[in-house]
Amino acid sequence: MISPKHHKVVFSFFMALLMSCIMSFVISVFNVGLVTNIVSIWLQAWSFAFIIAFPTIVIISPMVHKLVSLVLHEEKNNS
């Protein structure tokens, strides 16, 4: 298995894989409909989307974590 020290990269990989899969399928169907070659259209779109999504998530995720920290407030323990 992969070492836990690589958590951020592995998380980014799977997030990019799943999000690019879902979004490229939805956008492909939206743009061309359920045509006979939708699978090949979608796989081509998915491969391109993943190539863009993975490095984007790796680069953007630290900024997103900071934004989330700004939006959420810390709860104080009253124990």
PDB file with one MODEL, atoms N, CA, C and O in Angstrom:
MODEL        1
ATOM      1  N   MET A   1       0.829  -1.197   0.000  1.00  0.00           N
ATOM      2  CA  MET A   1       0.000   0.000   0.000  1.00  0.00           C
ATOM      3  C   MET A   1       0.869   1.254   0.000  1.00  0.00           C
ATOM      4  O   MET A   1       2.085   1.192   0.179  1.00  0.00           O
ATOM      5  N   ILE A   2       0.222   2.369  -0.201  1.00  0.00           N
ATOM      6  CA  ILE A   2       0.919   3.655  -0.277  1.00  0.00           C
ATOM      7  C   ILE A   2       1.031   4.255   1.125  1.00  0.00           C
ATOM      8  O   ILE A   2       0.112   4.145   1.937  1.00  0.00           O
ATOM      9  N   SER A   3       2.147   4.877   1.388  1.00  0.00           N
ATOM     10  CA  SER A   3       2.401   5.486   2.693  1.00  0.00           C
ATOM     11  C   SER A   3       1.415   6.621   2.967  1.00  0.00           C
ATOM     12  O   SER A   3       1.059   7.368   2.056  1.00  0.00           O
ATOM     13  N   PRO A   4       0.973   6.753   4.223  1.00  0.00           N
ATOM     14  CA  PRO A   4       0.060   7.845   4.594  1.00  0.00           C
ATOM     15  C   PRO A   4       0.633   9.244   4.341  1.00  0.00           C
ATOM     16  O   PRO A   4      -0.126  10.209   4.249  1.00  0.00           O
ATOM     17  N   LYS A   5       1.946   9.366   4.229  1.00  0.00           N
ATOM     18  CA  LYS A   5       2.526  10.691   3.975  1.00  0.00           C
ATOM     19  C   LYS A   5       2.134  11.227   2.594  1.00  0.00           C
ATOM     20  O   LYS A   5       2.272  12.421   2.327  1.00  0.00           O
ATOM     21  N   HIS A   6       1.648  10.346   1.725  1.00  0.00           N
ATOM     22  CA  HIS A   6       1.218  10.750   0.381  1.00  0.00           C
ATOM     23  C   HIS A   6      -0.298  10.965   0.310  1.00  0.00           C
ATOM     24  O   HIS A   6      -0.880  10.957  -0.775  1.00  0.00           O
ATOM     25  N   HIS A   7      -0.922  11.152   1.452  1.00  0.00           N
ATOM     26  CA  HIS A   7      -2.383  11.268   1.529  1.00  0.00           C
ATOM     27  C   HIS A   7      -2.929  12.343   0.590  1.00  0.00           C
ATOM     28  O   HIS A   7      -3.897  12.097  -0.130  1.00  0.00           O
ATOM     29  N   LYS A   8      -2.327  13.518   0.589  1.00  0.00           N
ATOM     30  CA  LYS A   8      -2.856  14.631  -0.222  1.00  0.00           C
ATOM     31  C   LYS A   8      -2.819  14.323  -1.718  1.00  0.00           C
ATOM     32  O   LYS A   8      -3.765  14.638  -2.440  1.00  0.00           O
ATOM     33  N   VAL A   9      -1.740  13.713  -2.181  1.00  0.00           N
ATOM     34  CA  VAL A   9      -1.625  13.395  -3.608  1.00  0.00           C
ATOM     35  C   VAL A   9      -2.592  12.273  -3.987  1.00  0.00           C
ATOM     36  O   VAL A   9      -3.224  12.328  -5.043  1.00  0.00           O
ATOM     37  N   VAL A  10      -2.707  11.264  -3.136  1.00  0.00           N
ATOM     38  CA  VAL A  10      -3.628  10.155  -3.414  1.00  0.00           C
ATOM     39  C   VAL A  10      -5.071  10.650  -3.381  1.00  0.00           C
ATOM     40  O   VAL A  10      -5.876  10.282  -4.237  1.00  0.00           O
ATOM     41  N   PHE A  11      -5.396  11.482  -2.395  1.00  0.00           N
ATOM     42  CA  PHE A  11      -6.732  12.071  -2.330  1.00  0.00           C
ATOM     43  C   PHE A  11      -7.019  12.883  -3.591  1.00  0.00           C
ATOM     44  O   PHE A  11      -8.094  12.765  -4.180  1.00  0.00           O
ATOM     45  N   SER A  12      -6.065  13.699  -3.998  1.00  0.00           N
ATOM     46  CA  SER A  12      -6.231  14.522  -5.203  1.00  0.00           C
ATOM     47  C   SER A  12      -6.426  13.656  -6.442  1.00  0.00           C
ATOM     48  O   SER A  12      -7.240  13.979  -7.307  1.00  0.00           O
ATOM     49  N   PHE A  13      -5.682  12.558  -6.529  1.00  0.00           N
ATOM     50  CA  PHE A  13      -5.801  11.651  -7.665  1.00  0.00           C
ATOM     51  C   PHE A  13      -7.214  11.093  -7.767  1.00  0.00           C
ATOM     52  O   PHE A  13      -7.836  11.151  -8.828  1.00  0.00           O
ATOM     53  N   PHE A  14      -7.721  10.551  -6.657  1.00  0.00           N
ATOM     54  CA  PHE A  14      -9.062   9.947  -6.693  1.00  0.00           C
ATOM     55  C   PHE A  14     -10.156  10.992  -6.854  1.00  0.00           C
ATOM     56  O   PHE A  14     -11.159  10.730  -7.519  1.00  0.00           O
ATOM     57  N   MET A  15      -9.987  12.165  -6.263  1.00  0.00           N
ATOM     58  CA  MET A  15     -10.967  13.230  -6.435  1.00  0.00           C
ATOM     59  C   MET A  15     -11.018  13.643  -7.904  1.00  0.00           C
ATOM     60  O   MET A  15     -12.101  13.790  -8.471  1.00  0.00           O
ATOM     61  N   ALA A  16      -9.859  13.828  -8.517  1.00  0.00           N
ATOM     62  CA  ALA A  16      -9.800  14.203  -9.931  1.00  0.00           C
ATOM     63  C   ALA A  16     -10.372  13.097 -10.810  1.00  0.00           C
ATOM     64  O   ALA A  16     -11.100  13.374 -11.764  1.00  0.00           O
ATOM     65  N   LEU A  17     -10.052  11.863 -10.498  1.00  0.00           N
ATOM     66  CA  LEU A  17     -10.542  10.729 -11.285  1.00  0.00           C
ATOM     67  C   LEU A  17     -12.068  10.667 -11.266  1.00  0.00           C
ATOM     68  O   LEU A  17     -12.702  10.563 -12.316  1.00  0.00           O
ATOM     69  N   LEU A  18     -12.645  10.729 -10.085  1.00  0.00           N
ATOM     70  CA  LEU A  18     -14.101  10.596  -9.967  1.00  0.00           C
ATOM     71  C   LEU A  18     -14.847  11.832 -10.471  1.00  0.00           C
ATOM     72  O   LEU A  18     -15.849  11.704 -11.176  1.00  0.00           O
ATOM     73  N   MET A  19     -14.372  13.011 -10.120  1.00  0.00           N
ATOM     74  CA  MET A  19     -15.055  14.222 -10.569  1.00  0.00           C
ATOM     75  C   MET A  19     -14.961  14.399 -12.082  1.00  0.00           C
ATOM     76  O   MET A  19     -15.945  14.765 -12.725  1.00  0.00           O
ATOM     77  N   SER A  20     -13.790  14.141 -12.651  1.00  0.00           N
ATOM     78  CA  SER A  20     -13.660  14.269 -14.105  1.00  0.00           C
ATOM     79  C   SER A  20     -14.500  13.222 -14.822  1.00  0.00           C
ATOM     80  O   SER A  20     -15.037  13.485 -15.898  1.00  0.00           O
ATOM     81  N   CYS A  21     -14.615  12.034 -14.230  1.00  0.00           N
ATOM     82  CA  CYS A  21     -15.462  10.977 -14.800  1.00  0.00           C
ATOM     83  C   CYS A  21     -16.913  11.419 -14.851  1.00  0.00           C
ATOM     84  O   CYS A  21     -17.551  11.369 -15.903  1.00  0.00           O
ATOM     85  N   ILE A  22     -17.424  11.846 -13.726  1.00  0.00           N
ATOM     86  CA  ILE A  22     -18.833  12.231 -13.630  1.00  0.00           C
ATOM     87  C   ILE A  22     -19.134  13.460 -14.484  1.00  0.00           C
ATOM     88  O   ILE A  22     -20.091  13.465 -15.259  1.00  0.00           O
ATOM     89  N   MET A  23     -18.316  14.497 -14.339  1.00  0.00           N
ATOM     90  CA  MET A  23     -18.584  15.737 -15.056  1.00  0.00           C
ATOM     91  C   MET A  23     -18.433  15.578 -16.570  1.00  0.00           C
ATOM     92  O   MET A  23     -19.234  16.122 -17.331  1.00  0.00           O
ATOM     93  N   SER A  24     -17.422  14.845 -17.010  1.00  0.00           N
ATOM     94  CA  SER A  24     -17.247  14.671 -18.456  1.00  0.00           C
ATOM     95  C   SER A  24     -18.398  13.868 -19.045  1.00  0.00           C
ATOM     96  O   SER A  24     -18.813  14.125 -20.175  1.00  0.00           O
ATOM     97  N   PHE A  25     -18.922  12.896 -18.293  1.00  0.00           N
ATOM     98  CA  PHE A  25     -20.067  12.137 -18.792  1.00  0.00           C
ATOM     99  C   PHE A  25     -21.308  13.021 -18.898  1.00  0.00           C
ATOM    100  O   PHE A  25     -21.994  13.025 -19.920  1.00  0.00           O
ATOM    101  N   VAL A  26     -21.583  13.758 -17.846  1.00  0.00           N
ATOM    102  CA  VAL A  26     -22.761  14.637 -17.836  1.00  0.00           C
ATOM    103  C   VAL A  26     -22.675  15.681 -18.952  1.00  0.00           C
ATOM    104  O   VAL A  26     -23.653  15.917 -19.662  1.00  0.00           O
ATOM    105  N   ILE A  27     -21.524  16.294 -19.101  1.00  0.00           N
ATOM    106  CA  ILE A  27     -21.370  17.329 -20.127  1.00  0.00           C
ATOM    107  C   ILE A  27     -21.427  16.724 -21.527  1.00  0.00           C
ATOM    108  O   ILE A  27     -21.993  17.325 -22.439  1.00  0.00           O
ATOM    109  N   SER A  28     -20.847  15.543 -21.701  1.00  0.00           N
ATOM    110  CA  SER A  28     -20.904  14.881 -23.013  1.00  0.00           C
ATOM    111  C   SER A  28     -22.347  14.562 -23.394  1.00  0.00           C
ATOM    112  O   SER A  28     -22.764  14.824 -24.522  1.00  0.00           O
ATOM    113  N   VAL A  29     -23.108  14.000 -22.463  1.00  0.00           N
ATOM    114  CA  VAL A  29     -24.514  13.677 -22.742  1.00  0.00           C
ATOM    115  C   VAL A  29     -25.306  14.960 -22.984  1.00  0.00           C
ATOM    116  O   VAL A  29     -26.151  15.004 -23.878  1.00  0.00           O
ATOM    117  N   PHE A  30     -25.044  15.989 -22.210  1.00  0.00           N
ATOM    118  CA  PHE A  30     -25.732  17.269 -22.393  1.00  0.00           C
ATOM    119  C   PHE A  30     -25.466  17.843 -23.787  1.00  0.00           C
ATOM    120  O   PHE A  30     -26.379  18.345 -24.443  1.00  0.00           O
ATOM    121  N   ASN A  31     -24.208  17.765 -24.232  1.00  0.00           N
ATOM    122  CA  ASN A  31     -23.824  18.371 -25.510  1.00  0.00           C
ATOM    123  C   ASN A  31     -24.262  17.566 -26.732  1.00  0.00           C
ATOM    124  O   ASN A  31     -24.696  18.151 -27.724  1.00  0.00           O
ATOM    125  N   VAL A  32     -24.157  16.236 -26.682  1.00  0.00           N
ATOM    126  CA  VAL A  32     -24.451  15.443 -27.881  1.00  0.00           C
ATOM    127  C   VAL A  32     -25.617  14.473 -27.709  1.00  0.00           C
ATOM    128  O   VAL A  32     -26.079  13.886 -28.687  1.00  0.00           O
ATOM    129  N   GLY A  33     -26.098  14.299 -26.479  1.00  0.00           N
ATOM    130  CA  GLY A  33     -27.186  13.357 -26.227  1.00  0.00           C
ATOM    131  C   GLY A  33     -26.675  11.932 -26.119  1.00  0.00           C
ATOM    132  O   GLY A  33     -25.471  11.681 -26.179  1.00  0.00           O
ATOM    133  N   LEU A  34     -27.605  11.006 -25.960  1.00  0.00           N
ATOM    134  CA  LEU A  34     -27.233   9.600 -25.830  1.00  0.00           C
ATOM    135  C   LEU A  34     -27.111   8.967 -27.217  1.00  0.00           C
ATOM    136  O   LEU A  34     -27.914   8.115 -27.597  1.00  0.00           O
ATOM    137  N   VAL A  35     -26.099   9.394 -27.960  1.00  0.00           N
ATOM    138  CA  VAL A  35     -25.849   8.873 -29.298  1.00  0.00           C
ATOM    139  C   VAL A  35     -25.159   7.515 -29.194  1.00  0.00           C
ATOM    140  O   VAL A  35     -24.716   7.116 -28.117  1.00  0.00           O
ATOM    141  N   THR A  36     -25.071   6.813 -30.316  1.00  0.00           N
ATOM    142  CA  THR A  36     -24.514   5.458 -30.285  1.00  0.00           C
ATOM    143  C   THR A  36     -23.050   5.406 -29.859  1.00  0.00           C
ATOM    144  O   THR A  36     -22.624   4.422 -29.253  1.00  0.00           O
ATOM    145  N   ASN A  37     -22.279   6.435 -30.158  1.00  0.00           N
ATOM    146  CA  ASN A  37     -20.855   6.427 -29.787  1.00  0.00           C
ATOM    147  C   ASN A  37     -20.552   7.294 -28.561  1.00  0.00           C
ATOM    148  O   ASN A  37     -19.449   7.823 -28.426  1.00  0.00           O
ATOM    149  N   ILE A  38     -21.533   7.436 -27.675  1.00  0.00           N
ATOM    150  CA  ILE A  38     -21.353   8.288 -26.495  1.00  0.00           C
ATOM    151  C   ILE A  38     -20.212   7.788 -25.614  1.00  0.00           C
ATOM    152  O   ILE A  38     -19.518   8.592 -24.992  1.00  0.00           O
ATOM    153  N   VAL A  39     -20.013   6.485 -25.555  1.00  0.00           N
ATOM    154  CA  VAL A  39     -18.946   5.957 -24.697  1.00  0.00           C
ATOM    155  C   VAL A  39     -17.573   6.420 -25.187  1.00  0.00           C
ATOM    156  O   VAL A  39     -16.741   6.836 -24.381  1.00  0.00           O
ATOM    157  N   SER A  40     -17.331   6.354 -26.483  1.00  0.00           N
ATOM    158  CA  SER A  40     -16.033   6.800 -26.996  1.00  0.00           C
ATOM    159  C   SER A  40     -15.873   8.319 -26.855  1.00  0.00           C
ATOM    160  O   SER A  40     -14.780   8.802 -26.559  1.00  0.00           O
ATOM    161  N   ILE A  41     -16.952   9.063 -27.065  1.00  0.00           N
ATOM    162  CA  ILE A  41     -16.911  10.522 -26.874  1.00  0.00           C
ATOM    163  C   ILE A  41     -16.596  10.830 -25.415  1.00  0.00           C
ATOM    164  O   ILE A  41     -15.751  11.675 -25.118  1.00  0.00           O
ATOM    165  N   TRP A  42     -17.285  10.136 -24.502  1.00  0.00           N
ATOM    166  CA  TRP A  42     -17.090  10.369 -23.077  1.00  0.00           C
ATOM    167  C   TRP A  42     -15.678   9.986 -22.623  1.00  0.00           C
ATOM    168  O   TRP A  42     -15.056  10.729 -21.863  1.00  0.00           O
ATOM    169  N   LEU A  43     -15.167   8.841 -23.075  1.00  0.00           N
ATOM    170  CA  LEU A  43     -13.822   8.419 -22.666  1.00  0.00           C
ATOM    171  C   LEU A  43     -12.751   9.387 -23.153  1.00  0.00           C
ATOM    172  O   LEU A  43     -11.768   9.638 -22.455  1.00  0.00           O
ATOM    173  N   GLN A  44     -12.944   9.923 -24.343  1.00  0.00           N
ATOM    174  CA  GLN A  44     -11.993  10.917 -24.849  1.00  0.00           C
ATOM    175  C   GLN A  44     -12.074  12.193 -24.002  1.00  0.00           C
ATOM    176  O   GLN A  44     -11.047  12.770 -23.643  1.00  0.00           O
ATOM    177  N   ALA A  45     -13.282  12.623 -23.692  1.00  0.00           N
ATOM    178  CA  ALA A  45     -13.459  13.814 -22.852  1.00  0.00           C
ATOM    179  C   ALA A  45     -12.926  13.570 -21.447  1.00  0.00           C
ATOM    180  O   ALA A  45     -12.318  14.461 -20.854  1.00  0.00           O
ATOM    181  N   TRP A  46     -13.147  12.370 -20.906  1.00  0.00           N
ATOM    182  CA  TRP A  46     -12.694  12.040 -19.559  1.00  0.00           C
ATOM    183  C   TRP A  46     -11.173  12.070 -19.472  1.00  0.00           C
ATOM    184  O   TRP A  46     -10.614  12.615 -18.520  1.00  0.00           O
ATOM    185  N   SER A  47     -10.507  11.492 -20.453  1.00  0.00           N
ATOM    186  CA  SER A  47      -9.040  11.479 -20.401  1.00  0.00           C
ATOM    187  C   SER A  47      -8.486  12.912 -20.426  1.00  0.00           C
ATOM    188  O   SER A  47      -7.549  13.230 -19.694  1.00  0.00           O
ATOM    189  N   PHE A  48      -9.059  13.759 -21.256  1.00  0.00           N
ATOM    190  CA  PHE A  48      -8.621  15.160 -21.302  1.00  0.00           C
ATOM    191  C   PHE A  48      -8.944  15.871 -19.986  1.00  0.00           C
ATOM    192  O   PHE A  48      -8.115  16.610 -19.455  1.00  0.00           O
ATOM    193  N   ALA A  49     -10.136  15.648 -19.471  1.00  0.00           N
ATOM    194  CA  ALA A  49     -10.554  16.298 -18.227  1.00  0.00           C
ATOM    195  C   ALA A  49      -9.666  15.887 -17.053  1.00  0.00           C
ATOM    196  O   ALA A  49      -9.318  16.721 -16.217  1.00  0.00           O
ATOM    197  N   PHE A  50      -9.299  14.608 -16.990  1.00  0.00           N
ATOM    198  CA  PHE A  50      -8.460  14.143 -15.893  1.00  0.00           C
ATOM    199  C   PHE A  50      -7.071  14.777 -15.954  1.00  0.00           C
ATOM    200  O   PHE A  50      -6.507  15.139 -14.921  1.00  0.00           O
ATOM    201  N   ILE A  51      -6.523  14.912 -17.152  1.00  0.00           N
ATOM    202  CA  ILE A  51      -5.204  15.525 -17.320  1.00  0.00           C
ATOM    203  C   ILE A  51      -5.203  16.959 -16.787  1.00  0.00           C
ATOM    204  O   ILE A  51      -4.193  17.428 -16.264  1.00  0.00           O
ATOM    205  N   ILE A  52      -6.320  17.644 -16.919  1.00  0.00           N
ATOM    206  CA  ILE A  52      -6.444  19.006 -16.402  1.00  0.00           C
ATOM    207  C   ILE A  52      -6.789  18.995 -14.905  1.00  0.00           C
ATOM    208  O   ILE A  52      -6.248  19.788 -14.135  1.00  0.00           O
ATOM    209  N   ALA A  53      -7.684  18.100 -14.502  1.00  0.00           N
ATOM    210  CA  ALA A  53      -8.213  18.092 -13.135  1.00  0.00           C
ATOM    211  C   ALA A  53      -7.169  17.735 -12.087  1.00  0.00           C
ATOM    212  O   ALA A  53      -7.119  18.375 -11.036  1.00  0.00           O
ATOM    213  N   PHE A  54      -6.337  16.735 -12.341  1.00  0.00           N
ATOM    214  CA  PHE A  54      -5.401  16.273 -11.310  1.00  0.00           C
ATOM    215  C   PHE A  54      -4.407  17.357 -10.888  1.00  0.00           C
ATOM    216  O   PHE A  54      -4.320  17.658  -9.698  1.00  0.00           O
ATOM    217  N   PRO A  55      -3.661  17.950 -11.810  1.00  0.00           N
ATOM    218  CA  PRO A  55      -2.746  19.005 -11.338  1.00  0.00           C
ATOM    219  C   PRO A  55      -3.477  20.221 -10.779  1.00  0.00           C
ATOM    220  O   PRO A  55      -2.965  20.895  -9.886  1.00  0.00           O
ATOM    221  N   THR A  56      -4.671  20.506 -11.298  1.00  0.00           N
ATOM    222  CA  THR A  56      -5.439  21.629 -10.780  1.00  0.00           C
ATOM    223  C   THR A  56      -5.809  21.394  -9.325  1.00  0.00           C
ATOM    224  O   THR A  56      -5.675  22.302  -8.505  1.00  0.00           O
ATOM    225  N   ILE A  57      -6.269  20.202  -8.987  1.00  0.00           N
ATOM    226  CA  ILE A  57      -6.633  19.900  -7.601  1.00  0.00           C
ATOM    227  C   ILE A  57      -5.409  19.943  -6.697  1.00  0.00           C
ATOM    228  O   ILE A  57      -5.484  20.456  -5.580  1.00  0.00           O
ATOM    229  N   VAL A  58      -4.288  19.414  -7.163  1.00  0.00           N
ATOM    230  CA  VAL A  58      -3.064  19.445  -6.356  1.00  0.00           C
ATOM    231  C   VAL A  58      -2.666  20.894  -6.046  1.00  0.00           C
ATOM    232  O   VAL A  58      -2.258  21.205  -4.927  1.00  0.00           O
ATOM    233  N   ILE A  59      -2.788  21.766  -7.035  1.00  0.00           N
ATOM    234  CA  ILE A  59      -2.385  23.168  -6.866  1.00  0.00           C
ATOM    235  C   ILE A  59      -3.406  23.961  -6.063  1.00  0.00           C
ATOM    236  O   ILE A  59      -3.026  24.768  -5.215  1.00  0.00           O
ATOM    237  N   ILE A  60      -4.683  23.749  -6.312  1.00  0.00           N
ATOM    238  CA  ILE A  60      -5.753  24.554  -5.726  1.00  0.00           C
ATOM    239  C   ILE A  60      -6.140  24.122  -4.311  1.00  0.00           C
ATOM    240  O   ILE A  60      -6.610  24.948  -3.529  1.00  0.00           O
ATOM    241  N   SER A  61      -5.955  22.852  -3.969  1.00  0.00           N
ATOM    242  CA  SER A  61      -6.460  22.355  -2.684  1.00  0.00           C
ATOM    243  C   SER A  61      -5.931  23.109  -1.461  1.00  0.00           C
ATOM    244  O   SER A  61      -6.708  23.308  -0.527  1.00  0.00           O
ATOM    245  N   PRO A  62      -4.659  23.545  -1.395  1.00  0.00           N
ATOM    246  CA  PRO A  62      -4.247  24.326  -0.221  1.00  0.00           C
ATOM    247  C   PRO A  62      -5.037  25.624  -0.070  1.00  0.00           C
ATOM    248  O   PRO A  62      -5.359  26.029   1.047  1.00  0.00           O
ATOM    249  N   MET A  63      -5.349  26.275  -1.187  1.00  0.00           N
ATOM    250  CA  MET A  63      -6.146  27.503  -1.124  1.00  0.00           C
ATOM    251  C   MET A  63      -7.573  27.204  -0.662  1.00  0.00           C
ATOM    252  O   MET A  63      -8.161  27.977   0.094  1.00  0.00           O
ATOM    253  N   VAL A  64      -8.117  26.090  -1.117  1.00  0.00           N
ATOM    254  CA  VAL A  64      -9.472  25.710  -0.710  1.00  0.00           C
ATOM    255  C   VAL A  64      -9.505  25.407   0.784  1.00  0.00           C
ATOM    256  O   VAL A  64     -10.458  25.779   1.469  1.00  0.00           O
ATOM    257  N   HIS A  65      -8.475  24.735   1.296  1.00  0.00           N
ATOM    258  CA  HIS A  65      -8.415  24.461   2.739  1.00  0.00           C
ATOM    259  C   HIS A  65      -8.388  25.761   3.540  1.00  0.00           C
ATOM    260  O   HIS A  65      -9.027  25.855   4.588  1.00  0.00           O
ATOM    261  N   LYS A  66      -7.658  26.756   3.056  1.00  0.00           N
ATOM    262  CA  LYS A  66      -7.615  28.055   3.743  1.00  0.00           C
ATOM    263  C   LYS A  66      -8.973  28.751   3.695  1.00  0.00           C
ATOM    264  O   LYS A  66      -9.407  29.332   4.690  1.00  0.00           O
ATOM    265  N   LEU A  67      -9.645  28.695   2.544  1.00  0.00           N
ATOM    266  CA  LEU A  67     -10.979  29.285   2.432  1.00  0.00           C
ATOM    267  C   LEU A  67     -11.970  28.612   3.375  1.00  0.00           C
ATOM    268  O   LEU A  67     -12.785  29.281   4.010  1.00  0.00           O
ATOM    269  N   VAL A  68     -11.897  27.290   3.463  1.00  0.00           N
ATOM    270  CA  VAL A  68     -12.782  26.551   4.363  1.00  0.00           C
ATOM    271  C   VAL A  68     -12.514  26.966   5.812  1.00  0.00           C
ATOM    272  O   VAL A  68     -13.446  27.142   6.596  1.00  0.00           O
ATOM    273  N   SER A  69     -11.248  27.117   6.157  1.00  0.00           N
ATOM    274  CA  SER A  69     -10.900  27.551   7.515  1.00  0.00           C
ATOM    275  C   SER A  69     -11.440  28.936   7.828  1.00  0.00           C
ATOM    276  O   SER A  69     -11.829  29.212   8.963  1.00  0.00           O
ATOM    277  N   LEU A  70     -11.467  29.810   6.826  1.00  0.00           N
ATOM    278  CA  LEU A  70     -12.008  31.153   7.038  1.00  0.00           C
ATOM    279  C   LEU A  70     -13.523  31.139   7.220  1.00  0.00           C
ATOM    280  O   LEU A  70     -14.069  31.938   7.981  1.00  0.00           O
ATOM    281  N   VAL A  71     -14.186  30.244   6.532  1.00  0.00           N
ATOM    282  CA  VAL A  71     -15.648  30.187   6.559  1.00  0.00           C
ATOM    283  C   VAL A  71     -16.161  29.471   7.805  1.00  0.00           C
ATOM    284  O   VAL A  71     -17.176  29.871   8.375  1.00  0.00           O
ATOM    285  N   LEU A  72     -15.476  28.431   8.225  1.00  0.00           N
ATOM    286  CA  LEU A  72     -15.924  27.667   9.392  1.00  0.00           C
ATOM    287  C   LEU A  72     -15.343  28.257  10.670  1.00  0.00           C
ATOM    288  O   LEU A  72     -14.211  28.741  10.693  1.00  0.00           O
ATOM    289  N   HIS A  73     -16.123  28.208  11.707  1.00  0.00           N
ATOM    290  CA  HIS A  73     -15.603  28.669  12.983  1.00  0.00           C
ATOM    291  C   HIS A  73     -15.270  27.455  13.847  1.00  0.00           C
ATOM    292  O   HIS A  73     -15.908  26.407  13.754  1.00  0.00           O
ATOM    293  N   GLU A  74     -14.262  27.627  14.682  1.00  0.00           N
ATOM    294  CA  GLU A  74     -13.867  26.542  15.572  1.00  0.00           C
ATOM    295  C   GLU A  74     -14.841  26.462  16.728  1.00  0.00           C
ATOM    296  O   GLU A  74     -15.272  27.480  17.270  1.00  0.00           O
ATOM    297  N   GLU A  75     -15.181  25.241  17.097  1.00  0.00           N
ATOM    298  CA  GLU A  75     -16.040  25.039  18.250  1.00  0.00           C
ATOM    299  C   GLU A  75     -15.145  24.835  19.482  1.00  0.00           C
ATOM    300  O   GLU A  75     -14.138  24.127  19.438  1.00  0.00           O
ATOM    301  N   LYS A  76     -15.545  25.472  20.564  1.00  0.00           N
ATOM    302  CA  LYS A  76     -14.766  25.339  21.795  1.00  0.00           C
ATOM    303  C   LYS A  76     -15.318  24.177  22.609  1.00  0.00           C
ATOM    304  O   LYS A  76     -16.530  24.007  22.740  1.00  0.00           O
ATOM    305  N   ASN A  77     -14.401  23.383  23.153  1.00  0.00           N
ATOM    306  CA  ASN A  77     -14.821  22.276  24.032  1.00  0.00           C
ATOM    307  C   ASN A  77     -15.125  22.832  25.412  1.00  0.00           C
ATOM    308  O   ASN A  77     -14.315  23.560  25.986  1.00  0.00           O
ATOM    309  N   ASN A  78     -16.268  22.497  25.932  1.00  0.00           N
ATOM    310  CA  ASN A  78     -16.661  22.940  27.270  1.00  0.00           C
ATOM    311  C   ASN A  78     -16.555  21.799  28.252  1.00  0.00           C
ATOM    312  O   ASN A  78     -17.402  21.663  29.134  1.00  0.00           O
ATOM    313  N   SER A  79     -15.528  20.973  28.118  1.00  0.00           N
ATOM    314  CA  SER A  79     -15.394  19.847  29.031  1.00  0.00           C
ATOM    315  C   SER A  79     -14.506  20.160  30.180  1.00  0.00           C
ATOM    316  O   SER A  79     -14.289  19.310  31.043  1.00  0.00           O
TER     317      SER A  79
ENDMDL
END
